[in-house]
Each structure stands twice: as structure tokens, then as C-alpha cells.
Amino acid sequence: MTSSLRLISLLACARLACALLSCTLLACAPDLSPPATLVDHPRVLAVLAEPPEARPGDRAVFRVLLATPTGEESASSTAWSFCAQPPPLGSNAPVDPACAQDQPPIATGAAASLALPSNGCSRFGPVAASDHPRAQDADPTGGYFQPVRVSLADQLAFAFERLRCPLAQASLAASQEFERRYTSNTNPRLLSLDAAPTAPAGEPSTVPAGTSVTLTVRWTPDSAEAFPLFDPPTQTFTDVTEELTTSWYASAGAFDAALTADSGAQSSNRWTAPAAPGTVYVWAVVRDSRGGTASLSRTLTVPEPP
Amino acid sequence: MKVRAGALALLVSGAVSAAGDPGATEDLSGVPMQSATVAGDRGQSAGATHLEAARASEQAGAHNDALVAAQALPGIARPPLGSGALILWGAAPRETLLLVDGMPVPALTHANGASAVLPDDLVSGLTLAPASPDPRYGRSPGGVLSVDTHLDAAHALRLAMSPLDAQASAHTTLGPAQVALAGRRSLLEYLLTPALSSTARELFPLPHSWDAQLLASLPLGAHETLALTILASSDAQRRTLDASDSALSRGDSRTLRFGRVGLRYTNLHDDGRETRVLVHAGDDFSGTSVFAGGATSAQRSWSQSAGLRASQRSPLGSSLSLTLGAELLAARAHLQRNGALTTPSREGDLFAFGQTPGASAASDDWTVAEVDAALFASLPFTLGALALDPGLRLVAHASDTSLLAPHPLATADVGSSQLEWFAEPRLSASWRLAPRARLLGSAGLQHQPADPADRSALFGAPTLTSSTTWNTALGLHLRAHDHLALEATAYLRALSDLATRSASAAPAPAQLLTQDGTGRAFGLQLVASLAGVADWTAELTALLSRSERVDHPGAGARPFDFDAPVSVQAQASWVPGPWTLGARLRVSSGYPRTEVIGATFDSRTGAYDPLFGAHNGERLPVFVDLSLRAARTLAWSGGKLSIFLEAQNVLGRPNADEFAYNRDWSQRVALSGLPPLALLGLEAFL
């Protein structure tokens, strides 16, 4: 046998070995169910704040959106409190681990009107204090947030109220320009949650088992607000428009995607009905990039098979 | 026919004098060979091992790659899958100095750990010296793993192929010079990607790698040689969870590219003196990113380096010699980092695979320039049965960072410079207790400059200085029988001034890292080796180790991120004629992980964040792997063909290399390593 023939035959063997390898790898993919969209137990889907941005000391109303397999529930046992400290700078956690421990509530109920702590900008913002010499870093939209602890039953959630704080690392002129141009964030204003092609919003939709419908959530065009984003090195502003994303949830069935982006004041997702008949609850939670949140829900009916 | 496997049976050599043969090459001179085993020869330095490439590549599990076999040398814990990181005597990968022909390199294997950055035919041997007391080397508190290349003109062309990669090497002579050109390209991504499901592709990072080499050697005289080594290597890999939904996908990616050029002058004088000069330069890029839910934290580093090492060894008598030398190293690293403060994570950080990087959007761009100037000397001598090799390394380390504080408004960037002086005494000793028994000991002080990645004004601390490590080791070598050697080496490593996260809830600017960290690693390395018995060789090694860190004074000790308390390995080879049959069994502890004990919902992002239990309070499951290998060499006039078949994870163990969680952190699965796997490869010399 010539050396070239040897090479060719062994190359074929190598390809066979690869095919065997691929078969074994296929069997190794772990199962990380259930999907993020499934509401198979009571779940906090969002904490809605009105307004979503305020100055320290101002008052905001917070409401928890608690979804269950049988629809929304009023979370009357919710306990509310503020985190007093930011997370350690060496921690990747979004809140101080101490705030995840039990602490006395300052309000209870499904909704609470809370006055924001007056020291928010020094604790969670760009204002350095003697006991917090290093200012916090802003998020990509230039925002700083007051964490709000939301505790109910066996769930712990955190809302984040955007704070109107002085501009960090800015000259007086830049600070004045920022105050003149910046408008506090507002929540997206949602218009409808439609299921196509079966029924418009507000009407019961029937989706045969195993079939799909397209769900579309719509909002007002001005829900995607423009805001100035400051660049400290150049002391300049760039006008940025919020991006809206939609998180989808359902008590049964499956979505194509758990999270969808906006597409011209609306966002769509395809939902496939489960095999079992019954009433299915779906939710769309729309978030803007500055921390504003809004939600809509509707019911879908999966009929008994004929 | 030259059957390389046949050399296995011929490796038993008598013990040489304790201060004896300085070695044929620069990198072996500090650890003269004493005995021979399957895995490698033991050196004078306690715990040291030398391994010939021809033997290394034939070990089961090495895929015909000598440098891959280095991952299984005594003292090295099993590298995490897909990293190739060397965990030597409980040291961090960065603490072990990797050398190719004396040049520092960032890696000896590609990122998957399954293939080397040098082809087998260009490697003559490798030497592992844990906690090396050799004064020629600095920045090596964990030890030194040095690789020597060679040019073998017996064949003009070498072609090798396996499912992992394809390789080609060409050897020629140009006048008096010998030249070799080689290259390798990974194949798995081409062969497997069409066959794998998207999920399998997400979780099993297929390597995208290549490497290339140019070696040349020019004899300048009877005793003088000039050698050129040029290396280039590139790696990229990415792990992803939930990749089917781009908005929710989470994972990490790594990239490493480096190039090296080295020129070595060697003069072995008639009077026994040895003069060695090495000049080298390098260019590196490394990038790491962590992404989840559209948020990304990334760090990138571009660095250039250059170095000069010159030494002369002069015999001063029959039992005394003196080595004097100097080293100059210069490096400049430009780094960029953006995203959360603690991701990509560093050693000691609480982080779980798939965790959201965090909402903060910090960004920094900084430069670190460093110069090391060192003088070193060693004076090995013998006094009867006692051989001592005292050494000293004097180091001046100067460094400069571009930013002392985070970008201040409307002021010029202010950097910082610092100068450190070190005197690093080193000592190795050998005491012949009996004709077949030796006691080996070593001790040394090492300093490791702060990682440039830690010297960001925003993410770290620009004023970090070097950490300090004291290494001590004591070993007993027994040649119980002509074919049986036994070794036991105990070691203790004490580390101080380690960079660690500030304990303050609100640290001052540019002080996110402090040097309050301390650590220790101690353990026992046991080796029993059998060689030359009816074509059989066998070796049993065990490493019992403990590596701990104390992040702050008063804090409790926690396991080091790469702590592996137990690593046991048994391997055997049988060489019946042209066949080589081998087996290797590895059992090792899982690396520490921090348990996720709960989760909180983040209403701003809709994602869940983990709540952690005790730091490094649990471990990945025990790793068990049995690899088998069969090889056959066929020869014909002017060429030969070697065929090997390797079976890995024959026991079918679902060895876990990482934990992955679902999105609300309520369920956990273990990401398994390699499934039972057969690799068929060939190597042709024409």
C-alpha cells in the first residue's frame, strides 16, 4: 500500500471517530428546565414603580406583579423596605448581601407608597461621602438606583428606583445643561396585547392544542423616550433613545423567545399552545432601558380536542 | 527502523553524582537527572521531573503530544477541562513559569488542553521543577516547566492528523544550518460542528486554534551554536447557555494569541566553561468576556515583552563550579476593561457560571510598563555524600502605571512609578544516605509582580506591589531495586502580600484591591516507578495537597480556587515489538465551588441573581478517567507511519467540570467533561 493510500484510509477512520464523538456529545447536553417563561408556581414577574425615577426624599408607589398558574394574585402579604448600603465593591451582587437577610418592613401590602431615603445619591449614586469615598458606577444609561426590598412568602425580589442625582465628573456648565435637557423617566404606556390571528385584545382567544399564535404588545410611540447621555472625558452629551424589551410569561405552552426587542412601538412573540386543554394566562412585561416597567396580561383558551 | 517506543525499555540509568551532569541544555542544567521512570526522570531539585518527548507523547491520554503529557506529571493537578492551566503544588497557573527554549510563554497547550502549541517532533524534552530553587529564574513562585526544542533532520517531512488537529513539519538544511518549519490547525470545529446540535455546540467549546513554528540552528564552531526559535499560537473558545435565545444567552469566551522570537547563543568551551546568551521578544493578546442577558463584561490585554538572559558556568575544581548571570526583562501591557467591577472574575471572587455580569458600566483603559533587572549566581559543590547548590538572585523591579486614580475631570492623567528591590536566596541540597538512597531538599524565596490586570485605577489598585513566596521541599529517593524507584517529597509554600478584594464595604478610589491576602500550600508527592522489566514500565503517583487562602487578616482560611486535595494516577506501558500499549487511570478531587443557596429576582432586568453559601464550600464531583492507547509503527524505505488509537474515559464517567444552573438558580446540573471517546490518529515521516 502506498503512503498516500494509507493517509486516505486513515483520514476516513478519523472522520468515523469524529462521527462517534458527535453522537456521544449529543447525549451530554444537560436539561435546565423549566423554561424561564413558564409560570408553574407563584412568581414575581415585576415590581412596578410610579414614577420610575425620582429624587431622594420624593415619594414613589410600588406595586408587585405576582403571577400564578391561575392568573394574577394580589400580593397583600408583601413586605417593603429599603436597602441601606450598596453591595461591596468587590461583590458581583446587585444588592448588599445583608439586604437579602430578614429585616423589618417599613410597609406591607400589594402596593406601597414610600418616601425614598434622602441619602440615596451618596449611598447609591455619584456623590462621595466620608464613609463612601468611592462613588458608585452608573449603569450604561447613566443611572443610579435605590434598591427596594420586596419580600413575599418564599420569594425575595428587588425593585430599583432610578435616582435623580447630580451629574458625576461634570463641570458646572455641563451640570446646568444636563438639568435643562434631562427629563425624568416615565414608565412605558402600553396599549394592547393582541393574539393574532385569533382575536383582538380584550376578547377571549381560542388556540387549539399544539398550534401557535403570535402575541403582540403595543405601546405609545413616546414610550421610548430620548435622554442625554453624558460622556465625562469629553464633557459632551449624546442624545440616546430608550430601548424597550419585553419579557414573556405564560402559565402553560411555550414561547419562541423569553425576551424580545421592540420593533416600532410593538414587540411580537410566537406562543405555542400546550397539549392539555384549559385556560392559559399570558403576561408581557415591558421594560425600558432606564428602569421603567409596565405590563399587560390576557387569557387564552386551549379547547378540548374535537 | 527506529521505533521510538523501544526507548522506553532503555531508560534506566544509574544514579549520577549529586552535583553531577549539568545537563545538555540550558534549561536542564539546574536539575541534573538522577533516575528514570515511566513518567520521567527525577532531578536534583526535590520533586523535579524530566520527561523525554519521545516517551511523553506515547502516554495514554496525551494524543501523541508531549506537552499534553506534561499535564499529567507528578505534582500537577488535573487541569480543568478546556483550560490547559497547570496547577502545580497548589499554585495558581500564573505562578508557574512556562519556558520554551528559555523564553517565557503564556501557555504550552491550546485552550482546550488537548493539543500542544509545539509539534511533537520539535520537542526534545521537558523539565518540571516545582517550587524551583534555580536562581536563573524569577517570577516563578510555583515552579518552572521548561521545554527544549530540537531539530531532527532524519526525515524531511512529518504529517500528523487526528480528529483534534492536522499538523505538518518540514526539516531541511541550508548550508551548515538546520531549519524546521511547522504548523498545526484544529479540526474539531470543522468535523463536528455540522454534526452537533446547537445545545451541544454551546456547552462543549470546540477549539479554534492554530500554531506555527520556525526553528533554525547554525553551528558557529566546534562548540558554538546559534539557534533561532519563532513561535506563534492562537486560541479562541466560547461557552454558552441558552444560546437559542440571543437575548437570554449567557456564558463566557476567551481568546489568547501570542508570538515569540528567541535567539540563543551557546558556547561549550573546551575548558568546561559554558556561556549562554538568550535574547527574546514577544507579543501577546488575551481577551476574556462574560455575558448574560445582553450585558457583557470584558477585559482585553495587548502586551509586548523583550528579554535578555546571559550566564556563564565555570568549573572551579572537580567538585565546585560557579554560575554567574544577568537577566533583563521589559514588558508593556495595554489593558482595557469594561462592565461590572468583579467580572470577569479573579481568584477568590464569588461567581457562578452563567451569572449576570452586573448592571454597572465602569470602563478603564490603562497601561503598565515593567522592567526587571536581575543578577544571579549559584555555586554548586560537593562535600562527600553531600551536594549543595546555594544560589542568589538580586532583582530590581521597576513598574509604571498610566493612571494612579480613575479619570479625574479636567486634569491630566497622573500615573505612578515604583521600584522594588529583592534579594532572593535559593538553596538545593542532596545527601546520599546510602548507595540507593538520597535525601533532597530545597528552599527559596520568590517574588511575583502584581498582575497588570489588577492595576487598574477603577477595577483594582495601581499601586499594588509584588507578592512574596517562601518555598521549601524535602524529598527521599529510594532505588529499592534495579527496576523500582520510590520517592516521597513533602512541600510547604507560604505566600504573603497577595492581592485580594478590599474588605471595606466602601474602599477608597483606586483601592479596590489590597495586599492583605496570605496563603499556604502544603502536601506530599509520592511516586513509585517500575521500568525495564520485560518491556513493561509502570508508575504510580499521588499528590496529597492542600492550598488555602486567607483574604484578610482575621478572616478564616478558604480553599484556593484550584485546590485539589487528592490526585492519584497510575499508568503503564507495554512495548511488545513494534507495538506500544498503554493505560492511564486518573482520580482527582473536584475543584472547589461556592454553592448557590437561593436567588433574588431583579425587577429591573427580569433576571435572577444567586445567593451564595460558604465560599468554596463545596466541590465538583471526583474525577475518574481511564485512558487506553495502542500504537503501531510501520516502516518502509525512507519513511515510517505511526498509527495510534486512544480511548478516553473508558469507564464512561460523567465527570463534571462545571455546575450550570437554570435561570432562577433553582436547579443545577453538572456539565460533563469528555464522554467515552475514541481518537484515531496517524503520524507519517517521509
Interface residues (C-beta under 8 A of the other chain):
Chain A: S3 R6 L7 L10 L11 C13 A14 R15 L16 A17 C18 A19 L20 L21 S22 T24 L25 L26 A27 C28 A29 P30 D31 L32 S33 P34 A36 V44 L45 A46 V47 Q85 P86 P88 L89 G90 S91 N92 A93 P94 V95 D96 P97 A100 D131 H132 P133 R134 Q136 D137 A138 D139 P140 F145 V150 Q155 L156 A157 F158 A159 F160 Q169 A170 S171 P232 P233 Q235 T245 S247 A257 A258 L259 T260 A261 V285 R287 G291 T293
Chain B: L159 M161 S162 P163 L188 L191 L192 A195 L196 S197 T199 A200 L203 F204 L241 D242 D245 A247 L248 G293 A340 L341 T342 T343 S345 D349 L350 F351 Q355 P357 G358 A359 S360 A361 A362 H407 P408 L409 A410 R501 S502 S504 A505 A506 P507 A508 P509 Q511 L512 G598 T600 F601 D602 S603 R604 T605 G606 D609 L611 W636 G639 L641 I643 P654 A660 Y661 N662 R663 D664 Q667 V669 A670 L671 S672 P675 P676 L677 A678 L679 L680 G681 L682 A684 L686
